[in-house]
Amino acid sequence: MTSHTFRAFTATSADGEVTRTVGTMSVGELPSDGVLIEVERSSVNFKDGLATTANGRVARISPLIPGIDMAGTVCESGDDAFPVGCRVIAHGYDLGVSRHGGFAQLARVPAEWLVECPPGLDLREAMTIGTAGFTAALSVLSLEERGLTPGDGPVLVTGATGGVGSIAVGILAARGYEVVASTGKDAEQYLRTLGASDVINRAELTGEGGKPLESMVWAAAVDCVGGRTLASVLARIRYGGAVAASGLTGGAGLETTVLPFILRNVALLGVDSVQTPIDRRRAVWSLLGGEMKPRGLDAVANDVTLDGLADALDTILAGGATGRMVVDVRAG
């Protein structure tokens, strides 16, 4: 029998400030529709940090249980596709934004947002991947669907120590690509553990005086940064290559020209993971539990608890996180 109360991390907005607390909630405070999940793991994303700040412009309800990711076991269900005992993953859509998310021991989620956890992943691995790793997988798939193969040459990953970047390195390496990882952190050993064959300093991509076309270096790139970094990367992609872009920590602007696209037939592929249709979402997760399972998931994961979430959120907002912070919501 499911307990009627559970522990949760909440963010409450009032008078221009946000109060973050860990306390007890009741099942009756959850949405009335959907499948009830006993959450085991969640993860910490930059969007979660924004949802707990006054100027983050993410949270749409107050109080809010943040957490755009969750993985757990169905404990009450009226949907035959997800019976009691089924291991499930949920992320994106309105979770942790306008609907209570994964930073709690129980959650109620619409069945049409759920993915059955593939047998090749345990729930901790699933949340080490989470939204960030799903985005990385979409990025790699978008490049491969355009024709990229391991024999085409090196593939660059920018922001490589972050969540998307770390998992992208692990996926590409596991699939046989030569991976070049770009980072501003002292993390060469970490990135080589994930499978990077070379590590470059991000300063090589953010210097002043960049040209719209540079010497061709990489066959393709997974860009998690945007801004000047993305412009610099586009200028160095080989003829017929592509860049899968999902990040904007370096800024939303893009100062470049049409030259890479016209003279070198380079493609810029936008990647969104929030509103990905559920059929595509389920298919990608099946791949992540099988042929696209990233290398080095244990090295990527850093375990935190509900009581340590406030510090973890501050860390990710400050850009201090390496890899993925995985939340064990059952622990104190």
MOWO-V545192 format. One record per residue. N is the residue number from 1. RES is the residue in three letters. NEAR is the number of other C-alpha atoms within 10 Angstrom. D_CENTER is the distance of its C-alpha to the mean C-alpha in whole Angstrom. Layout:
# MOWO-V545192
n=(N:N)
res=(RES:RES)
near=(NEAR:NEAR)
d_center=(D_CENTER:D_CENTER)
This chain:
# MOWO-V545192
n=(1:2:3:4:5:6:7:8:9:10:11:12:13:14:15:16:17:18:19:20:21:22:23:24:25:26:27:28:29:30:31:32:33:34:35:36:37:38:39:40:41:42:43:44:45:46:47:48:49:50:51:52:53:54:55:56:57:58:59:60:61:62:63:64:65:66:67:68:69:70:71:72:73:74:75:76:77:78:79:80:81:82:83:84:85:86:87:88:89:90:91:92:93:94:95:96:97:98:99:100:101:102:103:104:105:106:107:108:109:110:111:112:113:114:115:116:117:118:119:120:121:122:123:124:125:126:127:128:129:130:131:132:133:134:135:136:137:138:139:140:141:142:143:144:145:146:147:148:149:150:151:152:153:154:155:156:157:158:159:160:161:162:163:164:165:166:167:168:169:170:171:172:173:174:175:176:177:178:179:180:181:182:183:184:185:186:187:188:189:190:191:192:193:194:195:196:197:198:199:200:201:202:203:204:205:206:207:208:209:210:211:212:213:214:215:216:217:218:219:220:221:222:223:224:225:226:227:228:229:230:231:232:233:234:235:236:237:238:239:240:241:242:243:244:245:246:247:248:249:250:251:252:253:254:255:256:257:258:259:260:261:262:263:264:265:266:267:268:269:270:271:272:273:274:275:276:277:278:279:280:281:282:283:284:285:286:287:288:289:290:291:292:293:294:295:296:297:298:299:300:301:302:303:304:305:306:307:308:309:310:311:312:313:314:315:316:317:318:319:320:321:322:323:324:325:326:327:328:329:330:331:332)
res=(MET:THR:SER:HIS:THR:PHE:ARG:ALA:PHE:THR:ALA:THR:SER:ALA:ASP:GLY:GLU:VAL:THR:ARG:THR:VAL:GLY:THR:MET:SER:VAL:GLY:GLU:LEU:PRO:SER:ASP:GLY:VAL:LEU:ILE:GLU:VAL:GLU:ARG:SER:SER:VAL:ASN:PHE:LYS:ASP:GLY:LEU:ALA:THR:THR:ALA:ASN:GLY:ARG:VAL:ALA:ARG:ILE:SER:PRO:LEU:ILE:PRO:GLY:ILE:ASP:MET:ALA:GLY:THR:VAL:CYS:GLU:SER:GLY:ASP:ASP:ALA:PHE:PRO:VAL:GLY:CYS:ARG:VAL:ILE:ALA:HIS:GLY:TYR:ASP:LEU:GLY:VAL:SER:ARG:HIS:GLY:GLY:PHE:ALA:GLN:LEU:ALA:ARG:VAL:PRO:ALA:GLU:TRP:LEU:VAL:GLU:CYS:PRO:PRO:GLY:LEU:ASP:LEU:ARG:GLU:ALA:MET:THR:ILE:GLY:THR:ALA:GLY:PHE:THR:ALA:ALA:LEU:SER:VAL:LEU:SER:LEU:GLU:GLU:ARG:GLY:LEU:THR:PRO:GLY:ASP:GLY:PRO:VAL:LEU:VAL:THR:GLY:ALA:THR:GLY:GLY:VAL:GLY:SER:ILE:ALA:VAL:GLY:ILE:LEU:ALA:ALA:ARG:GLY:TYR:GLU:VAL:VAL:ALA:SER:THR:GLY:LYS:ASP:ALA:GLU:GLN:TYR:LEU:ARG:THR:LEU:GLY:ALA:SER:ASP:VAL:ILE:ASN:ARG:ALA:GLU:LEU:THR:GLY:GLU:GLY:GLY:LYS:PRO:LEU:GLU:SER:MET:VAL:TRP:ALA:ALA:ALA:VAL:ASP:CYS:VAL:GLY:GLY:ARG:THR:LEU:ALA:SER:VAL:LEU:ALA:ARG:ILE:ARG:TYR:GLY:GLY:ALA:VAL:ALA:ALA:SER:GLY:LEU:THR:GLY:GLY:ALA:GLY:LEU:GLU:THR:THR:VAL:LEU:PRO:PHE:ILE:LEU:ARG:ASN:VAL:ALA:LEU:LEU:GLY:VAL:ASP:SER:VAL:GLN:THR:PRO:ILE:ASP:ARG:ARG:ARG:ALA:VAL:TRP:SER:LEU:LEU:GLY:GLY:GLU:MET:LYS:PRO:ARG:GLY:LEU:ASP:ALA:VAL:ALA:ASN:ASP:VAL:THR:LEU:ASP:GLY:LEU:ALA:ASP:ALA:LEU:ASP:THR:ILE:LEU:ALA:GLY:GLY:ALA:THR:GLY:ARG:MET:VAL:VAL:ASP:VAL:ARG:ALA:GLY)
near=(5:12:9:10:14:17:19:27:25:25:22:19:18:10:6:8:13:18:13:18:16:19:13:13:18:13:16:9:9:18:15:12:11:19:24:25:28:26:26:23:30:34:33:30:26:19:20:25:22:19:27:26:22:18:12:12:12:18:27:13:16:16:17:25:31:30:28:29:28:32:30:29:22:21:19:18:18:13:13:8:12:20:15:17:14:15:24:21:25:28:27:19:16:17:24:25:23:16:23:27:30:32:33:30:25:31:27:23:23:14:18:14:20:21:21:18:23:19:11:14:17:15:23:22:20:29:30:29:32:32:24:27:27:23:27:33:27:23:27:23:16:19:22:14:10:13:12:20:15:16:10:15:16:18:26:30:30:31:25:30:28:23:28:29:30:33:31:35:35:27:26:27:23:18:16:12:22:23:28:23:29:26:22:14:13:10:15:19:11:17:28:19:16:26:25:26:17:15:19:15:15:17:12:14:19:17:11:9:7:16:13:17:20:15:10:14:16:23:24:30:28:32:30:27:22:22:19:21:25:29:22:24:28:30:23:24:27:21:18:17:25:28:27:24:22:22:23:16:13:16:13:12:12:15:13:18:14:12:14:24:17:10:11:19:15:23:20:16:17:14:20:14:20:16:11:15:12:13:11:11:20:19:11:18:24:20:14:22:18:14:12:19:24:26:21:21:19:13:15:26:21:15:16:21:20:23:17:13:23:16:11:24:22:17:16:21:17:11:11:13:20:20:25:29:24:27:31:21:26:16:13:11)
d_center=(33:30:31:31:29:26:24:22:20:21:21:24:25:29:31:28:27:24:25:23:24:24:27:28:27:29:28:30:28:25:25:28:26:24:23:24:21:22:18:18:15:12:9:9:7:9:10:11:13:15:15:18:20:23:22:18:19:16:18:21:23:24:24:20:18:15:12:10:9:12:14:18:21:23:26:28:27:30:28:29:26:24:27:27:26:23:20:17:13:12:10:10:13:15:14:14:16:19:19:18:15:14:16:19:21:22:20:21:19:21:21:20:17:17:16:18:16:18:21:19:16:17:15:14:13:11:9:9:7:6:3:1:5:6:5:7:10:10:11:13:15:16:18:19:20:22:24:22:23:23:27:26:25:23:19:18:14:14:12:12:12:9:6:5:9:10:9:10:13:13:13:16:18:18:19:22:21:22:19:20:17:18:17:19:19:22:19:21:22:18:17:20:20:16:19:19:23:23:21:22:22:20:24:25:23:23:27:30:32:29:31:30:30:30:31:29:27:24:24:20:17:13:13:10:13:16:19:22:19:19:22:23:21:23:26:26:24:27:29:27:24:21:18:14:13:10:10:13:14:17:18:18:21:22:26:27:29:30:31:28:28:31:33:30:29:25:23:20:17:15:12:10:8:10:13:13:16:17:19:16:13:16:17:13:13:16:16:13:16:18:19:15:15:13:16:16:13:16:16:12:13:14:16:17:19:19:22:20:17:19:19:16:15:17:16:13:14:17:15:16:13:13:10:9:11:12:14:17:19:22:23:25)
